[in-house]
């Protein structure tokens, strides 16, 4: 497979074909469970970021970027499968989750298969020597460590803001960073420029996670397409909750004794403006991301796509 270049829209369609093929055209034992996921892939924001980050001055995208984008999309789906198992979630993007549809045991194995399939996509990349500084396995490790750090801090109502941000650096931001980083390298960016793309991806990922934190407190289940107020109920501590406990430490004893219901927590978060605080933290990262976009001096199509992804993350707070 040569590293031919195509326009962005064609590249995106090729990513969809690659990703759908893995979900529907693999071993029947697996695709019997995963095929339906091809219809629930969402907006493929990470894939779009890979492609846009790789664009040349003519707006063309190399084949390597298509392979990176499809690998990252499949890895993302694998993490969602495992997330739903841990959270015992019944729905994902408005559809029945794999663990609900096929059982936890089958879902675990399918998630593992998708992880391996993502790695296999990278083996197809033609110009391997270009990517010595891109360690896909390291990003996978960071994602796993982020999830593990979140799990071991379940019901840790004394979790600090700093510690929480380090958790989401792995849990969510790592995959966005990988998207922008791989795209930049596929587009022949030098080390300095690739590092700027990495930072842009990381900040964008942090903002998306902070948006997700707020969904639990200011969005209905119909809007969110997933259960709301589930984080606190499952012991997952997010930034609006952390801020609330810092504002009123007297709540800690009640929470640790299991005497603070999710309905009460919702009222306390509202009373102590936990969502407003989270918005402010997100705005801090948003401004840093905008500064990087200015430094990159992106061509028009790149700026529209990457700026649009960043804006999408941020306007989740603005309604």
Secondary structure, DSSP 4 states (H G I P E B T S, - for coil): ----EEEHHHHHHHHHHHHHHHHHSS-HHHHHHHGGGGG--TT-HHHHHHHHHH--TTSEEEHHHHHHHHHHHHHHHHHHHHHHHHHT-SEETTEE-HHHHH-HHHHHHHHHHHHHHHHHHHHT-S-GGGGTT--HHHHHHHHHHHHHHHHHTTT-TT--HHHHHHHHIIIIIHHHHHHHHHHHHHTT--HHHHHHHHHHHHHHHHHHHHHHHHHHHH--HHHHTS-SSHHHHTT---HHHHHHHHH-THHHHHHHTT---HHHHHHHHHHTTHHHHHHHHHHHHHHHHHHHHHHHT--HHHHHHHHHHHHHHHHTTT-
